[in-house]
Amino acid sequence: MTTNANLERVYEAVLCGDREAAVAATRAAVDDRLSAASILNQGLIRAMDEVGRRFENGDYFVPEMLISARAMQTALELLRPLLVDSDVKPAGKMVVGTVKGDLHDIGKNLVAMMIEGAGFEIIDLGADVAPEKFVSAVRDSGAQLVGLSALLTTTLPMMQRTIQAFADAGLRDQLKVIVAGAPVTTSFAAAIGTDSFAENASRAVTVAKSLVA
Amino acid sequence: MALNHEQPDRCPLQASFTPEFAARLRADMQMEERDTHNPHGGGNTYALERALGEDMLLTSVGWANSYYLDSQPYVDEWSIGWSPQRYETPFGAGYYTEIVGHPLAEDSAIDSYEPPDPYRPELYADAEAMIRAFKNEYWIVGVIVTTIFETAWALRGLSQMLMDMALNPELAHRILDIPFCYHLAAARKLVEMGVDMIWTGDDVGAQHGMLISPAMWRTFLKPRMAKFVGELKAINPNVKVAYHSDGNVMPIIPELIEIGIDVLNPVQPMSMDPAALKAEFGDRLCFWGSIDVQHTLPFGSPADVRAEVLQRLRTIGKGGGLVLSPTHHVQLDTPLENFWAMVHTVVNTPYSTLK
């Protein structure tokens, strides 16, 4: 099998959400001495890019996105030590979480997986995350991006309080903040002083890329 | 009349409330504390609904009754774990009960799982009393929401359930059958008891599009829902069936009509255009809902609320076919002035006065 064919297998396996095939193909590509960076870029990232495109087109829905992301993540685990060894830097670092009082996390998980699939390092704080916890995660990781999620109208105000906490900690200027979630609109995002708003997981990738560009 | 596609004197109204909003409303109306309003479950006195001039009364049986059971963490009779989550609003603090424990998270738990028994007579005691007391005066709705998919995702975990549907259809079918069989038995019983309408449904819409593909809906949910509607109408051909899904379900509406759904709820206006729905499906489908709880009710002004209600009466409500209600239980973050603007506009606007 040619090296290109191995990358193609990684790409196809992630696109179909076949975790076992994605791992096997990644291993074969490594054994073929393909660089970790090329497996990441030509295999995993390219596949997740296509997943996002299909989601935008209405060909993929949440289940397909979830299984592709899981296949990507499992292959990425295998690749991670090699990426470190060959000094491949992430496209950016992003802290994500659902704000305090809100336990809804599937939207946040999808965004995190899609952005990870675009080559970012994700620090996922989970759901019901207090403002102070966001602040210390940003401080510890040096992340340039923060993604705040909420499903409930009653927890929307917590987005603003979290952003205020970044300002109080003197971190706001070095950070780009993206908000997302069902009741979030462009005007709300602007009113609470965020840098951007993403309507869905696929657009969040585009937004994240533009904010670190 | 409205649900027979005829224009009544005014648009019917329905509203339910989170427990905290109900308490605030009671205080505002100077009503007694003894009244109970439980948006999911038993013990309702319907004093609030009746005092407000609502036209439909709801009685609920099924897994959804596990919402708002306790202010401490609890495990319901399905072995699903819940945790109350506190939130704050300008009008005080409240709790939402959120699902945190999934008894079928592990594959090995599925075969030995024993769901609760839907044939216990005590499950229907509230419905029986309510039908006896109010059947002549109100449109009685038997609530069997979270019918198939939502209970299944609570049992299994949402992400895992969605992945099962993509990767392991046979397993997904087995899990979906657990709540389906339970809720079908409960709905049959309520129809036999004489409810006017069954409210069924599962959230399959997200804010801007469907959560699962229409193809996946056709594989897993449409055949079960068709059987559900068919069995209920075999018991009483006049019973109406309302289908609930949050979000945008535009792609499956023709097929909901095809399987016998009479009424679509809640018609979230930030997800689907109510006027467009009326234009496209209004001759075959009635609507219940359409007042925005994501922006207008909590964050708009009374004038915004009034304008939205009038707009609905002129569009999706035109000529009947609409029961107006907020698209979810009214929540604590809603100003009372906004709530009253909704109620007064509906009650004081006869269809004959609309231009």
Interface residues (C-beta under 8 A of the other chain):
Chain A: G17 G58 Y60 F61 V62 P63 E64 L66 I67 R70 G101 D102 L103 H104 I106 N109 D128 L152 T153 T154 T155 P157 A182 P183 T185 E199 N200
Chain B: S83 Q85 R86 Y87 E88 T89 G94 Y96 E98 V100 L158 S159 L162 M163 M165 A166 L167 A206 Q207 H208 G209 M210 L211 I212 S213 M216 G247 V293 Q294 H295 P298 F299 Q331 L332 D333
